[in-house]
Amino acid sequence: MMSIPFFGIALAFLCILIGQRLAAIALWGLSLIALLALFRMHATDPLNLVL
């Protein structure tokens, strides 16, 4: 699950190399949104600690 944003950023770099600027910006933006959503799910997950 965590690899999705990194694959998106890698595809964005590939789009830059082939000259697709708008696609690269869109992929970067979607990857950033996915990364923030995954962080929110991780940060609000309760810890199951047994003391």
Phi and psi restraints in degrees (range 20) as a CNS / XPLOR table:
assign (resid 1 and name C) (resid 2 and name N)
       (resid 2 and name CA) (resid 2 and name C) 1.0 -70.8 20.0 2
assign (resid 2 and name N) (resid 2 and name CA)
       (resid 2 and name C) (resid 3 and name N) 1.0 -17.4 20.0 2
assign (resid 2 and name C) (resid 3 and name N)
       (resid 3 and name CA) (resid 3 and name C) 1.0 -78.6 20.0 2
assign (resid 3 and name N) (resid 3 and name CA)
       (resid 3 and name C) (resid 4 and name N) 1.0 -16.2 20.0 2
assign (resid 3 and name C) (resid 4 and name N)
       (resid 4 and name CA) (resid 4 and name C) 1.0 -57.5 20.0 2
assign (resid 4 and name N) (resid 4 and name CA)
       (resid 4 and name C) (resid 5 and name N) 1.0 -49.3 20.0 2
assign (resid 4 and name C) (resid 5 and name N)
       (resid 5 and name CA) (resid 5 and name C) 1.0 -62.6 20.0 2
assign (resid 5 and name N) (resid 5 and name CA)
       (resid 5 and name C) (resid 6 and name N) 1.0 -34.9 20.0 2
assign (resid 5 and name C) (resid 6 and name N)
       (resid 6 and name CA) (resid 6 and name C) 1.0 -71.1 20.0 2
assign (resid 6 and name N) (resid 6 and name CA)
       (resid 6 and name C) (resid 7 and name N) 1.0 -35.8 20.0 2
assign (resid 6 and name C) (resid 7 and name N)
       (resid 7 and name CA) (resid 7 and name C) 1.0 -66.3 20.0 2
assign (resid 7 and name N) (resid 7 and name CA)
       (resid 7 and name C) (resid 8 and name N) 1.0 -37.6 20.0 2
assign (resid 7 and name C) (resid 8 and name N)
       (resid 8 and name CA) (resid 8 and name C) 1.0 -63.2 20.0 2
assign (resid 8 and name N) (resid 8 and name CA)
       (resid 8 and name C) (resid 9 and name N) 1.0 -41.2 20.0 2
assign (resid 8 and name C) (resid 9 and name N)
       (resid 9 and name CA) (resid 9 and name C) 1.0 -68.3 20.0 2
assign (resid 9 and name N) (resid 9 and name CA)
       (resid 9 and name C) (resid 10 and name N) 1.0 -38.1 20.0 2
assign (resid 9 and name C) (resid 10 and name N)
       (resid 10 and name CA) (resid 10 and name C) 1.0 -63.1 20.0 2
assign (resid 10 and name N) (resid 10 and name CA)
       (resid 10 and name C) (resid 11 and name N) 1.0 -41.0 20.0 2
assign (resid 10 and name C) (resid 11 and name N)
       (resid 11 and name CA) (resid 11 and name C) 1.0 -66.0 20.0 2
assign (resid 11 and name N) (resid 11 and name CA)
       (resid 11 and name C) (resid 12 and name N) 1.0 -34.7 20.0 2
assign (resid 11 and name C) (resid 12 and name N)
       (resid 12 and name CA) (resid 12 and name C) 1.0 -63.3 20.0 2
assign (resid 12 and name N) (resid 12 and name CA)
       (resid 12 and name C) (resid 13 and name N) 1.0 -42.4 20.0 2
assign (resid 12 and name C) (resid 13 and name N)
       (resid 13 and name CA) (resid 13 and name C) 1.0 -63.4 20.0 2
assign (resid 13 and name N) (resid 13 and name CA)
       (resid 13 and name C) (resid 14 and name N) 1.0 -37.9 20.0 2
assign (resid 13 and name C) (resid 14 and name N)
       (resid 14 and name CA) (resid 14 and name C) 1.0 -64.0 20.0 2
assign (resid 14 and name N) (resid 14 and name CA)
       (resid 14 and name C) (resid 15 and name N) 1.0 -40.8 20.0 2
assign (resid 14 and name C) (resid 15 and name N)
       (resid 15 and name CA) (resid 15 and name C) 1.0 -63.3 20.0 2
assign (resid 15 and name N) (resid 15 and name CA)
       (resid 15 and name C) (resid 16 and name N) 1.0 -36.1 20.0 2
assign (resid 15 and name C) (resid 16 and name N)
       (resid 16 and name CA) (resid 16 and name C) 1.0 -63.0 20.0 2
assign (resid 16 and name N) (resid 16 and name CA)
       (resid 16 and name C) (resid 17 and name N) 1.0 -42.6 20.0 2
assign (resid 16 and name C) (resid 17 and name N)
       (resid 17 and name CA) (resid 17 and name C) 1.0 -65.4 20.0 2
assign (resid 17 and name N) (resid 17 and name CA)
       (resid 17 and name C) (resid 18 and name N) 1.0 -32.0 20.0 2
assign (resid 17 and name C) (resid 18 and name N)
       (resid 18 and name CA) (resid 18 and name C) 1.0 -94.6 20.0 2
assign (resid 18 and name N) (resid 18 and name CA)
       (resid 18 and name C) (resid 19 and name N) 1.0 2.1 20.0 2
assign (resid 18 and name C) (resid 19 and name N)
       (resid 19 and name CA) (resid 19 and name C) 1.0 91.4 20.0 2
assign (resid 19 and name N) (resid 19 and name CA)
       (resid 19 and name C) (resid 20 and name N) 1.0 16.2 20.0 2
assign (resid 19 and name C) (resid 20 and name N)
       (resid 20 and name CA) (resid 20 and name C) 1.0 -97.9 20.0 2
assign (resid 20 and name N) (resid 20 and name CA)
       (resid 20 and name C) (resid 21 and name N) 1.0 79.6 20.0 2
assign (resid 20 and name C) (resid 21 and name N)
       (resid 21 and name CA) (resid 21 and name C) 1.0 -64.1 20.0 2
assign (resid 21 and name N) (resid 21 and name CA)
       (resid 21 and name C) (resid 22 and name N) 1.0 -46.4 20.0 2
assign (resid 21 and name C) (resid 22 and name N)
       (resid 22 and name CA) (resid 22 and name C) 1.0 -64.3 20.0 2
assign (resid 22 and name N) (resid 22 and name CA)
       (resid 22 and name C) (resid 23 and name N) 1.0 -40.6 20.0 2
assign (resid 22 and name C) (resid 23 and name N)
       (resid 23 and name CA) (resid 23 and name C) 1.0 -65.0 20.0 2
assign (resid 23 and name N) (resid 23 and name CA)
       (resid 23 and name C) (resid 24 and name N) 1.0 -37.9 20.0 2
assign (resid 23 and name C) (resid 24 and name N)
       (resid 24 and name CA) (resid 24 and name C) 1.0 -65.0 20.0 2
assign (resid 24 and name N) (resid 24 and name CA)
       (resid 24 and name C) (resid 25 and name N) 1.0 -42.5 20.0 2
assign (resid 24 and name C) (resid 25 and name N)
       (resid 25 and name CA) (resid 25 and name C) 1.0 -65.5 20.0 2
assign (resid 25 and name N) (resid 25 and name CA)
       (resid 25 and name C) (resid 26 and name N) 1.0 -41.3 20.0 2
assign (resid 25 and name C) (resid 26 and name N)
       (resid 26 and name CA) (resid 26 and name C) 1.0 -64.1 20.0 2
assign (resid 26 and name N) (resid 26 and name CA)
       (resid 26 and name C) (resid 27 and name N) 1.0 -44.6 20.0 2
assign (resid 26 and name C) (resid 27 and name N)
       (resid 27 and name CA) (resid 27 and name C) 1.0 -65.1 20.0 2
assign (resid 27 and name N) (resid 27 and name CA)
       (resid 27 and name C) (resid 28 and name N) 1.0 -39.1 20.0 2
assign (resid 27 and name C) (resid 28 and name N)
       (resid 28 and name CA) (resid 28 and name C) 1.0 -63.9 20.0 2
assign (resid 28 and name N) (resid 28 and name CA)
       (resid 28 and name C) (resid 29 and name N) 1.0 -43.8 20.0 2
assign (resid 28 and name C) (resid 29 and name N)
       (resid 29 and name CA) (resid 29 and name C) 1.0 -63.6 20.0 2
assign (resid 29 and name N) (resid 29 and name CA)
       (resid 29 and name C) (resid 30 and name N) 1.0 -44.0 20.0 2
assign (resid 29 and name C) (resid 30 and name N)
       (resid 30 and name CA) (resid 30 and name C) 1.0 -64.3 20.0 2
assign (resid 30 and name N) (resid 30 and name CA)
       (resid 30 and name C) (resid 31 and name N) 1.0 -37.7 20.0 2
assign (resid 30 and name C) (resid 31 and name N)
       (resid 31 and name CA) (resid 31 and name C) 1.0 -66.5 20.0 2
assign (resid 31 and name N) (resid 31 and name CA)
       (resid 31 and name C) (resid 32 and name N) 1.0 -38.8 20.0 2
assign (resid 31 and name C) (resid 32 and name N)
       (resid 32 and name CA) (resid 32 and name C) 1.0 -65.5 20.0 2
assign (resid 32 and name N) (resid 32 and name CA)
       (resid 32 and name C) (resid 33 and name N) 1.0 -42.4 20.0 2
assign (resid 32 and name C) (resid 33 and name N)
       (resid 33 and name CA) (resid 33 and name C) 1.0 -63.0 20.0 2
assign (resid 33 and name N) (resid 33 and name CA)
       (resid 33 and name C) (resid 34 and name N) 1.0 -42.9 20.0 2
assign (resid 33 and name C) (resid 34 and name N)
       (resid 34 and name CA) (resid 34 and name C) 1.0 -63.7 20.0 2
assign (resid 34 and name N) (resid 34 and name CA)
       (resid 34 and name C) (resid 35 and name N) 1.0 -40.4 20.0 2
assign (resid 34 and name C) (resid 35 and name N)
       (resid 35 and name CA) (resid 35 and name C) 1.0 -64.6 20.0 2
assign (resid 35 and name N) (resid 35 and name CA)
       (resid 35 and name C) (resid 36 and name N) 1.0 -42.2 20.0 2
assign (resid 35 and name C) (resid 36 and name N)
       (resid 36 and name CA) (resid 36 and name C) 1.0 -67.3 20.0 2
assign (resid 36 and name N) (resid 36 and name CA)
       (resid 36 and name C) (resid 37 and name N) 1.0 -37.8 20.0 2
assign (resid 36 and name C) (resid 37 and name N)
       (resid 37 and name CA) (resid 37 and name C) 1.0 -65.5 20.0 2
assign (resid 37 and name N) (resid 37 and name CA)
       (resid 37 and name C) (resid 38 and name N) 1.0 -42.5 20.0 2
assign (resid 37 and name C) (resid 38 and name N)
       (resid 38 and name CA) (resid 38 and name C) 1.0 -65.6 20.0 2
assign (resid 38 and name N) (resid 38 and name CA)
       (resid 38 and name C) (resid 39 and name N) 1.0 -37.6 20.0 2
assign (resid 38 and name C) (resid 39 and name N)
       (resid 39 and name CA) (resid 39 and name C) 1.0 -65.1 20.0 2
assign (resid 39 and name N) (resid 39 and name CA)
       (resid 39 and name C) (resid 40 and name N) 1.0 -40.7 20.0 2
assign (resid 39 and name C) (resid 40 and name N)
       (resid 40 and name CA) (resid 40 and name C) 1.0 -62.8 20.0 2
assign (resid 40 and name N) (resid 40 and name CA)
       (resid 40 and name C) (resid 41 and name N) 1.0 -41.9 20.0 2
assign (resid 40 and name C) (resid 41 and name N)
       (resid 41 and name CA) (resid 41 and name C) 1.0 -63.9 20.0 2
assign (resid 41 and name N) (resid 41 and name CA)
       (resid 41 and name C) (resid 42 and name N) 1.0 -37.7 20.0 2
assign (resid 41 and name C) (resid 42 and name N)
       (resid 42 and name CA) (resid 42 and name C) 1.0 -72.6 20.0 2
assign (resid 42 and name N) (resid 42 and name CA)
       (resid 42 and name C) (resid 43 and name N) 1.0 -43.2 20.0 2
assign (resid 42 and name C) (resid 43 and name N)
       (resid 43 and name CA) (resid 43 and name C) 1.0 -70.8 20.0 2
assign (resid 43 and name N) (resid 43 and name CA)
       (resid 43 and name C) (resid 44 and name N) 1.0 -27.5 20.0 2
assign (resid 43 and name C) (resid 44 and name N)
       (resid 44 and name CA) (resid 44 and name C) 1.0 -98.1 20.0 2
assign (resid 44 and name N) (resid 44 and name CA)
       (resid 44 and name C) (resid 45 and name N) 1.0 3.9 20.0 2
assign (resid 44 and name C) (resid 45 and name N)
       (resid 45 and name CA) (resid 45 and name C) 1.0 -74.0 20.0 2
assign (resid 45 and name N) (resid 45 and name CA)
       (resid 45 and name C) (resid 46 and name N) 1.0 126.3 20.0 2
assign (resid 45 and name C) (resid 46 and name N)
       (resid 46 and name CA) (resid 46 and name C) 1.0 -70.6 20.0 2
assign (resid 46 and name N) (resid 46 and name CA)
       (resid 46 and name C) (resid 47 and name N) 1.0 146.1 20.0 2
assign (resid 46 and name C) (resid 47 and name N)
       (resid 47 and name CA) (resid 47 and name C) 1.0 -88.2 20.0 2
assign (resid 47 and name N) (resid 47 and name CA)
       (resid 47 and name C) (resid 48 and name N) 1.0 133.2 20.0 2
assign (resid 47 and name C) (resid 48 and name N)
       (resid 48 and name CA) (resid 48 and name C) 1.0 -97.5 20.0 2
assign (resid 48 and name N) (resid 48 and name CA)
       (resid 48 and name C) (resid 49 and name N) 1.0 83.7 20.0 2
assign (resid 48 and name C) (resid 49 and name N)
       (resid 49 and name CA) (resid 49 and name C) 1.0 -101.2 20.0 2
assign (resid 49 and name N) (resid 49 and name CA)
       (resid 49 and name C) (resid 50 and name N) 1.0 132.4 20.0 2
assign (resid 49 and name C) (resid 50 and name N)
       (resid 50 and name CA) (resid 50 and name C) 1.0 -115.1 20.0 2
assign (resid 50 and name N) (resid 50 and name CA)
       (resid 50 and name C) (resid 51 and name N) 1.0 115.1 20.0 2
